[in-house]
Amino acid sequence: MSTRWLIRLQILLSFGLVLGCLGALAGLAATAGMAFFGTPAGIGIPLRVFDVPAEGMAAPGATVGDATAEVVVRPEGAAPLAGLFYLLLWGPGTATWVLALFTLVRALRRATMGDRALFSAATGRDLRRLGWILIAGSLVSAAIGMVAEAILSSMLLAETHPIHWPPGEVLGAVVAGFAALGVSEIVRRGLALLEEVEATI
């Protein structure tokens, strides 16, 4: 079986993994600067604001319901506590995606070795590991992010906001994780069936 498309996909995802690691390091540097030296220009903490006044925004014959906006707040001076909760806001989710990309790149590298490497026990294990990383990592990071966002809002905004649900990307990541678990189960059962056939022959 030709593995040319797998090699190209591996190269593309490896490039994405490198960019993700560099972005995570840049985020860590910015968060450390915010915590110990003050917030650099152009960097701030993005927070969601709910029930934004929307008078005059609607066209004639229409009304605006609930309005939500995102504001970027810059703490004045060094803010260790704000830096810590900002790290909890974005860090777990970023770590989840970097780890998932690393697992996928490793699975693709193994899949390009040998004639049946794509349909092997190692590939099944990598897919199962990828699924649990996406499911558990997304749920845990969403829970931590919701609490961190609520605390940051109470610290940096004049009006406090309750804990709100995370964005829809979390649900997509969980669905992708279950899909990876499903494919790993297909690979496992297919291998068991193949071994029975080869033993019979």
C-alpha positions as CSV (number, residue, x, y, z in Angstrom):
1,M,0.0,0.0,0.0
2,S,1.3,3.5,-0.9
3,T,2.1,5.6,2.2
4,R,3.0,8.8,0.3
5,W,-0.1,10.5,1.5
6,L,0.6,9.5,5.1
7,I,4.1,10.9,4.8
8,R,2.8,14.2,3.5
9,L,0.2,14.3,6.3
10,Q,2.9,13.5,8.9
11,I,5.0,16.4,7.6
12,L,2.1,18.8,7.7
13,L,1.1,17.8,11.2
14,S,4.8,17.9,12.4
15,F,5.0,21.5,11.1
16,G,1.8,22.2,13.1
17,L,3.2,20.6,16.2
18,V,6.4,22.8,16.0
19,L,4.2,25.9,15.6
20,G,2.1,24.8,18.5
21,C,5.1,24.3,20.7
22,L,6.5,27.7,19.7
23,G,3.1,29.3,20.4
24,A,2.9,27.6,23.8
25,L,6.4,28.9,24.7
26,A,5.5,32.4,23.6
27,G,2.3,32.2,25.7
28,L,4.4,31.1,28.7
29,A,6.8,34.0,28.2
30,A,4.0,36.5,28.0
31,T,2.2,35.1,31.0
32,A,5.5,35.1,33.1
33,G,6.0,38.7,32.0
34,M,2.5,39.6,33.1
35,A,3.0,38.0,36.4
36,F,6.4,39.4,37.4
37,F,7.1,42.5,35.2
38,G,3.8,43.9,34.1
39,T,1.7,43.3,31.0
40,P,3.6,44.1,27.8
41,A,2.0,46.4,25.3
42,G,-0.4,44.6,22.9
43,I,-0.9,41.7,25.3
44,G,-3.8,41.2,27.7
45,I,-6.3,38.7,29.1
46,P,-9.3,38.0,26.9
47,L,-12.5,37.8,28.9
48,R,-16.1,37.3,27.8
49,V,-18.6,40.0,28.8
50,F,-22.3,39.1,28.8
51,D,-25.5,41.2,28.6
52,V,-23.8,43.9,26.7
53,P,-26.0,46.9,26.0
54,A,-27.2,46.7,22.4
55,E,-29.6,49.7,22.0
56,G,-29.5,51.1,18.5
57,M,-27.7,48.1,16.9
58,A,-30.8,46.5,15.4
59,A,-32.2,47.5,12.0
60,P,-35.8,48.6,11.8
61,G,-38.1,45.6,12.2
62,A,-35.5,43.6,14.2
63,T,-34.5,43.3,17.8
64,V,-31.2,42.3,19.4
65,G,-31.4,39.6,22.1
66,D,-28.5,38.7,24.4
67,A,-25.3,40.4,23.3
68,T,-21.9,38.9,24.2
69,A,-18.5,40.6,23.6
70,E,-14.9,39.8,24.3
71,V,-12.7,42.4,26.0
72,V,-8.9,42.3,26.5
73,V,-7.9,43.5,30.0
74,R,-4.4,44.6,30.9
75,P,-3.6,44.4,34.6
76,E,-1.5,47.4,35.8
77,G,1.9,46.5,37.0
78,A,3.1,43.0,38.0
79,A,0.1,40.7,38.7
80,P,1.2,37.2,39.9
81,L,-2.3,36.1,40.8
82,A,-3.8,37.2,37.5
83,G,-0.9,35.6,35.6
84,L,-1.5,32.3,37.4
85,F,-5.2,32.2,36.6
86,Y,-4.5,33.3,33.0
87,L,-2.1,30.4,32.7
88,L,-4.9,28.1,33.9
89,L,-7.2,29.7,31.4
90,W,-5.3,28.8,28.3
91,G,-2.5,26.4,29.5
92,P,-4.5,23.1,29.9
93,G,-6.2,23.4,26.6
94,T,-3.0,24.2,24.7
95,A,-1.2,21.3,26.4
96,T,-4.1,18.9,25.4
97,W,-3.8,19.9,21.7
98,V,0.0,19.8,21.7
99,L,-0.1,16.3,23.3
100,A,-2.8,15.1,20.9
101,L,-0.8,16.4,17.9
102,F,2.4,14.7,19.2
103,T,0.5,11.4,19.6
104,L,-1.0,11.7,16.1
105,V,2.4,12.4,14.5
106,R,3.9,9.4,16.3
107,A,1.1,7.2,15.1
108,L,1.5,8.4,11.5
109,R,5.3,7.8,11.7
110,R,4.7,4.2,12.8
111,A,2.0,3.7,10.2
112,T,4.5,4.5,7.4
113,M,6.9,1.7,8.5
114,G,6.2,-1.8,7.1
115,D,3.5,-3.2,4.9
116,R,0.9,-3.6,7.6
117,A,2.0,-0.9,10.0
118,L,-1.1,1.2,9.4
119,F,-3.3,-1.8,10.5
120,S,-1.4,-2.9,13.5
121,A,-1.7,-3.2,17.3
122,A,0.6,-0.2,17.8
123,T,-1.7,2.0,15.6
124,G,-4.7,0.8,17.6
125,R,-2.9,1.7,20.9
126,D,-1.9,5.2,19.5
127,L,-5.5,5.9,18.4
128,R,-6.9,4.8,21.8
129,R,-4.4,7.0,23.5
130,L,-5.3,9.9,21.2
131,G,-9.0,9.4,22.0
132,W,-8.6,9.6,25.7
133,I,-6.2,12.6,25.5
134,L,-8.9,14.5,23.5
135,I,-11.8,13.4,25.8
136,A,-10.2,13.8,29.2
137,G,-7.9,16.7,28.3
138,S,-10.8,18.7,26.8
139,L,-13.2,18.1,29.7
140,V,-10.6,18.9,32.3
141,S,-9.2,22.0,30.6
142,A,-12.8,23.2,30.0
143,A,-13.6,22.8,33.7
144,I,-10.4,24.6,34.8
145,G,-10.9,27.3,32.2
146,M,-14.4,28.1,33.3
147,V,-13.3,28.5,36.9
148,A,-10.2,30.5,36.0
149,E,-12.3,32.8,33.7
150,A,-14.9,33.4,36.5
151,I,-12.1,34.3,39.0
152,L,-10.3,36.6,36.5
153,S,-13.6,38.3,35.7
154,S,-14.2,39.0,39.4
155,M,-10.6,40.3,39.7
156,L,-10.4,42.5,36.6
157,L,-13.9,43.6,35.7
158,A,-16.2,45.9,37.6
159,E,-19.1,43.5,37.3
160,T,-18.7,39.9,38.3
161,H,-20.0,37.1,36.0
162,P,-21.1,33.6,36.9
163,I,-19.4,30.5,35.4
164,H,-20.5,30.0,31.8
165,W,-20.2,27.1,29.5
166,P,-17.0,26.7,27.5
167,P,-17.1,27.4,23.7
168,G,-18.3,24.8,21.2
169,E,-14.8,23.6,20.3
170,V,-14.7,21.5,23.4
171,L,-17.6,19.4,22.2
172,G,-15.9,19.0,18.8
173,A,-12.8,17.8,20.5
174,V,-14.7,15.3,22.7
175,V,-16.5,14.0,19.6
176,A,-13.2,13.6,17.8
177,G,-11.9,11.7,20.8
178,F,-14.8,9.2,20.7
179,A,-14.2,8.8,16.9
180,A,-10.6,8.0,17.6
181,L,-11.7,5.4,20.2
182,G,-14.1,3.9,17.6
183,V,-11.4,3.6,14.9
184,S,-9.0,2.0,17.4
185,E,-11.7,-0.6,18.3
186,I,-12.2,-1.3,14.6
187,V,-8.5,-1.8,14.2
188,R,-8.4,-4.1,17.2
189,R,-11.2,-6.3,16.0
190,G,-9.9,-6.4,12.5
191,L,-6.5,-7.6,13.7
192,A,-8.2,-10.3,15.8
193,L,-10.2,-11.5,12.8
194,L,-7.1,-11.4,10.6
195,E,-5.1,-13.5,13.1
196,E,-7.9,-16.0,13.1
197,V,-7.9,-16.2,9.3
198,E,-4.1,-16.6,9.2
199,A,-4.2,-19.3,11.8
200,T,-6.9,-21.2,9.9
201,I,-4.9,-21.0,6.7
